[in-house]
């Protein structure tokens, strides 16, 4: 899957890459038609380790690094029907300065 490949290419810790899995994104709101959203989450063993290290009063570090799920902001990968690429949407913590529900990937065309 392209998302796992992109995640692996941007994550130096290969043990972390092996312990994180691509799952459907379950954020707030609806996903646009013809699009699928995903996130990278820790596997069960890594999640238990991460939860033991995490202080409930603090904003935790993301368990799968900067290219995985963000505990304190909106971040996900999106694949759209007919598009030759995927995108990572980093909308942040506050109201984004763009409407992430209307972003469209265009198909690649020959020059």
N, C-alpha and C positions, 0 to 999 in steps of 0.2 A: 504494500500500500504506500502511496506517495507520501502520506502524512508521516508515517513512521520513518521513511527515508529522510525527509526534510528535518525531522526532529533529531535523528541520529547524526546528520551532517553538521548540525549546529550545537551539539552537546558533546563536549570533550570527554566527559566521564562515561566510558563505554559500559561500565557496570550499571550505571544509572539507566542508560539506554535499554539494557537488557531487562531491567526491573520495572520499566514503565510501559503501559499499554495504551493503545488508541481505543477510545470509547466514544459513543455518541454524546454530543454536548447537550446538557439538560439545563440550559440557562433560562432566564425569564423570557416571556414573550414567545411568539411563534417564529418558525423558520420560514423564509420565503419559499414559495413553490419553486420546484426545480433546483433546490439547493439542499445540501446535507452538511451539518455541522458536527465537528468532532473536537475532542480535547485529549490530552495525554495525561493519564492518571497513574499513580503508583499501583503496582500489583499488591495483593493482600499482605504479603510479608513486609514490603517496604512501607505500606500504609501503617501497619502496627508499629514499626520502628519510628516512623515520623511522628505518630501521635504520642508516643512515649517521650520524645524529645521536645515536643511543642508545649509551651506554656499557654494555657487557655486564655490568659489576659493579653497576650502579645499577638501581633500580626505575624503569622509564621512565614518562614521562607517557603517558596514553592517546592513541593516534594520531588518534582521531576525537573527542576531547574527553570531557567528563563523561557524555555520553549515549550513548557508543559502548562498544566492548569495553574492558574493564579488564584490563591485563596482570597485575595483582597481586591480583585478587579476582574473585569470582563476580558477574556481572551479565549479565542477558539480558532480552529481551522475551518475553512469553508470550501466545499467542492460544489460546483454548479454544473448542471447538465449542459453538454455541448462545449464547455470550456476546456482548453488544453492545459490549464494550470490550476493550482489551488492557491488560496490566500490565507494568511493569518491575520485575523482581526484583533487588534489590541485597542479596545475601546476605553480602557482605563477604569478608574473608580467612579468618576463623576459622569454627569450627562455628557456623552461624546459630542464633539463639534461637527459630527457628520451623522447621517442616518445609516447605521450599519445594516439596516434591513433592506436598503435599496441599492447597495453596492453591487455592481455587475461585472463579471469577468467576460471579456470578449474573446471569441474564438481566435486562434492564431490564423493569419492569412499569409499567403505567399507574397513576396515583394514584387 
